[in-house]
Amino acid sequence: MGVGGDIEASLDDGRFLDVAQYLAGIKTERAIQQKIADVIKDPRIVPGHLQELIVQVPFKGIITTNYDLL
């Protein structure tokens, strides 16, 4: 199993912070930001049921730490 396999195994195990720390050590911040932007701008990604429910909450605004544009 190579590095890619190790990363996939870590993701499958839910060790997201470990993967993020590893990638931060080998990639530039700009490269990581660009990859995130590419993923969240994918036109095939649409709001799910949870996002639809959140916008129905009777607040004037919602603050989130998510990267997505949904």
Contacts in CASP RR format, 6 or more apart in sequence:
PFRMAT RR
TARGET T0000
AUTHOR 0000-0000-0000
METHOD contacts of the structure
MODEL  1
MGVGGDIEASLDDGRFLDVAQYLAGIKTERAIQQKIADVIKDPRIVPGHL
QELIVQVPFKGIITTNYDLL
1 9 0 8 1.000
7 19 0 8 1.000
7 22 0 8 1.000
7 23 0 8 1.000
10 16 0 8 1.000
10 18 0 8 1.000
10 19 0 8 1.000
10 22 0 8 1.000
11 19 0 8 1.000
23 32 0 8 1.000
24 32 0 8 1.000
36 67 0 8 1.000
39 45 0 8 1.000
40 67 0 8 1.000
40 68 0 8 1.000
40 69 0 8 1.000
41 69 0 8 1.000
45 68 0 8 1.000
45 70 0 8 1.000
46 70 0 8 1.000
47 70 0 8 1.000
48 70 0 8 1.000
51 70 0 8 1.000
54 62 0 8 1.000
55 62 0 8 1.000
END
